[in-house]
Amino acid sequence: MSKLKSERHHWWPTCVSAYWAAEDGKTGWIKPNGRCVRIPPKELGVIGNAHHIKLGPHPGGSTCWDTSFENEFDVADASFPHVISWLECLAHEFVPHQGLRDRFLAQSAADDQLRLLTECVVSLAVRSPMNREASVSLAERLRGPIPNPERNALIGANMQRSQRLIADSIGSSGKFTVLFSRGKEFIFGDGFFHNVEAVVNPPISPKMLAPLTPNVSVIVTRPTSFTVEPRLSTIVLSDEEVDRCNHAVQVYSRQALFFRHDRPSVEDAFACNQHRKYSSPDNPIDNLLHSIPGIPQSNTSWSSSCAG
């Protein structure tokens, strides 16, 4: 078997990050200390050999058992451009003076379109640094610090089946919602709202809210109980509602927030330099999910306060 070549593996695919370039051709990157730099988006969201599993004990070493799972994301990366174009063309309008559930517009979609949407969104969750850290966190809690070569091999071994486990368990049979911003833009980061970390079995009730462009975010979920139709819906959010989505990105991110035009203020949840989670189901994003037509309502509301 030929030796694995060193490669730059993007957890934020260049075909997606390109949408986040401003007029100067660059994207804003904010760090937990508040420092902001502007960088061409193709240089962001990349880790060397992130999807290689190298079993040698020394950095740069190789063995005949080394392998790569980078091709697990080929379908997603090939599909992102036309998936995003399709989403941007979906009918949507801001509906004022209505309850949240009444503001969603049902859309038609073919099974293949929804499967590819699932493939793309899941790939962002699986590749993200948030999931990488979760994939080795148990070993580190039990053993303490692990040398980098072994640590990276453990991460890869625990990640390599995740794309298929998650994407195949959802396919086209979940609930899908496209969120459009009306004015204020979405942000992205090295973590975002989802519950599919370090999976070893098909997830029971997966849920994800992934920003794809500064103006489009997507919810993919398969609750334990839901009405099938409408499978796909759209909603246009107010600036305040976009702020709640962006707050979730700050909660779940650790070292990077990305933006196009609207620079966010660093919140305490991000400044702590940890991948955090909402500790209660009474949080803004779960409340939004339970407002989607066909998903049973929770006992809380979209207007509930944000909690880190």
N, C-alpha and C positions, 0 to 999 in steps of 0.2 A: 504494500500500500504506500502511495506517495506521501511525502511529508506535507502536513497542513501548512499552507502559506499564511503568514500574518495578514490580517484584514481589519479594516475599519467597519465595525458593525453599528448601524444606526438604530437606536431605539426610538428615535423620532425620524421616520423616513423622510428623505429629502423631497419626495413628491408631495409630502404633507407640509413640512416646514416652509416650503417655498411660498405657501399662501400667507405666511406671517411676515414677509418682507415688506418694509415700508418703502417710501419713495427713494430713500438712500440705498436701497438694496440690502438693508440690514434689519436684524431683529433685536429687540431689547432683551437682555438677560439680567435679571435681578438676583442677587445672592442674599442669604439670610441677614447679613450685616447691612443691607440696604444699598450696597454698591451696585451700580448699573453699568454695563458695557454693551456696546452695539457690535454685532458680529454677523457676517453672512450666514443665513440660516443653515446652509449645507454643512457648516462647521459645528453646529450645535447638535446635541442629542446623539453623541457617538461615543462608543467604547471600543478600544482595541481588542479584537478576538473575543468579543462578548458572547458569541454563540459557538465558540469552539470548546470542546471538552478535551483538555490536554492532561494526560495522566502522569507525566514525568514529574519528579520531585523538585526540579530546578526551573527557574524562569527561562524561557526560550528553549528548553529541552523538548524532545519529542519521543514518542513511543509508537509502536505499530498499532496500538489500540486507540490512538487519538482519533477523534471524529468531530463533525460539525453538524449543527442543526439549523444553520442559517437558511437553508432552503425551506424550512417550515413556514417561513413568512413570504415566500415568493408569490403566492396567490394574492395575498393581501397587498403587497407592494405593487403588483401589476394592476390591481383593481382600484386602488385609491383614487386615481385621477377621474375615472368615469363615475365612480360611486359619488364622489364629492360634486361633480357636475350635475348628476341626477338629483342629489339632495337640494342643491341650490335652485333647481328649476321647479321644485314642488310648490304647489299653491300654499300661500301663507298670508295672513293679514292680522294686524293688531285689532283685537276685539275689546273695546273699552266697556266699562260699566257692566261686566258680566262676572259671574262666579268663575273660578279658575277652570273647573271641569268643563264649563260651557265654552271656553275659549279654544279648545282643541279642534282642529279640522281633520276629519278622517280623509285618508288618502288610499288610493289603490296601489298595490305593488305585487309583482310576481314573486314566486318562491325563490327564484335564482337571485333576484335583486336583494331580497332580505338575507339570503345566505351569505352573499358577498359583503353586505353591510356588517353582518355579524363577524365574518372573517377579519375585516379591517379593524373594527373596534376592539375585538379580542386581542389582536396582535399588538395594539398599543398597550393594553393592560399587561400582557405577558412579558413584553420586552422592557417595560419601564424599570428604572432603578428601584422603584418601590417594591416591585415583585422580586427583583434580584436580591434585595436585602432580606425580604421575607423568606426566600428560598434557602438561606443559610442561617437564619436567626436561631432556630432551634439548636443546631449543632454548636453555635457559639455560646448559647446559654448553658449547654451541658459541658462544653470543653474549654470555654474561654477563647482567647484569640487564636486564630488558625492561620498558618503561613499562607501567603497569597496564592501560590500555585495550587495548593490543595483547596483553598477557599473557592477559587474560581472554578475548579473542577466540580466541586459540590454544587455550586450555583447552576452550572450547566447541566449536570446530571438531573437535578431536581426540576429544571425548566423545560427540558427537551420534549416532553410529552404534553405540556400544558396547552399549547395551541389547539391540538386536536381534541383533547379532553373537554375543553371549554366550548370551542366553536361547534363541535359536532353535537354537543348536548343541547345547544340552543337552536342551531340551524335557522330555519325560517318560522319556527313555532313559538316565538316569544312575543313580547310587546315592544314596539319600536316607536320612538318619538324623536322628531327633529326640532330642536330649539333654535329659533332665530333671534338675534339681537336686533333691537330697534334703533339704537343709537350707540350706547356704550358697548365696547368690544369684550369678548371673552379673553381669558388668558389661559396659558397651558403651563405645565410644569413637569418635574420628574416624578410626580405622583398625581393621581386624580381619583375621584370617588369610584371605588369598585370593591367587591368582596370576593375576588377570585385570586387571592394570593396563595402561592405555594400549594397549588392543588395537586392531589395525588389520585383523586377520583372525580368523576363528573360532578360538578357542583349542583347542590340541591335547588337553590334559588338564586341564581346569579343576577347581578345588577351592576351596571356600569353607566357613568355619565362622562363621556369623552368629548372635549373640545377638539373639533377637526380644523376649523378655521376661526379667525377672529369674529366671524358672524354666524357660525354654525356649530352647534354642539349636538350630540346624539345620545339618547338613552337607549340602551339595549338591556332588557330584563326578561326573565322568565319566572314569575312568581309561582308559588305553590298553588295559588288559586287565582284564576282570571277568566274573563270572557274573551274568546278568541278575537272577535271583531269589535272595533277596527284593529287590525294588526299594526297599521302604521298611521300616525297622526302627526300634525305639525302645530306649533304654537309660537307666537311672537311674544317675547318677554319684554317687560319694562326694564328701565335701567336698574331699578332697585332689585328686580328679580335676577338680572345678570350679575349684580354684586353678590347675591347669595351663591350663585354658581361659582363665581370666582373665589369666594371665601372657601368653598370646599377644596379648590385646587391648592390654596395656601395651607389648609389643614393637612392634606395628604402629601404635599411636596416637602422636600428636605433641603436641597441645595440649588434649585433652579426654578425661577418663574420666567416665562417668556411672554412677550407682548409685542404687538405691532405699533399702535399709536397711543393707546391709553395706558400710561404707566401706573400700575397699582401701588398703593402704599403698603409697606410691609406690615403685616399683622403679627401679633404675638405668636400665633399658631405656627407661622413659618419661621419667625426669628429664632425659635428654639432649636432649629437645625435638626429636626427629627421628622420621620414619616409618622404622622399621627392619624387617628381615625375619630369619627364621631363616636362617642361613648354610649349614646342612647338612640333608639329609633325615632325619637322626637327631635329630628334635625331637619334643616331646610330641604335637603335633597330627597330623603325618604318621604317627606311630606309631599313634595312635588310628584314623586313616583306614584303615590297613592291617589293623586288627582287625575291620573291618566284614565281616560274612558276604558272601562273593562277591568280595571284593577280595583279591588275593594278599598273603600276609603278607610283611613286610619282615624284615630280619635284626636289627631292633632291637625294643625292647619299649616299651610304654606307660609303664613305670616309669623310662625313661631320663631323665637330668637335663635340665633346661630350659637352653636356650642362647639368648642374645640375638643 
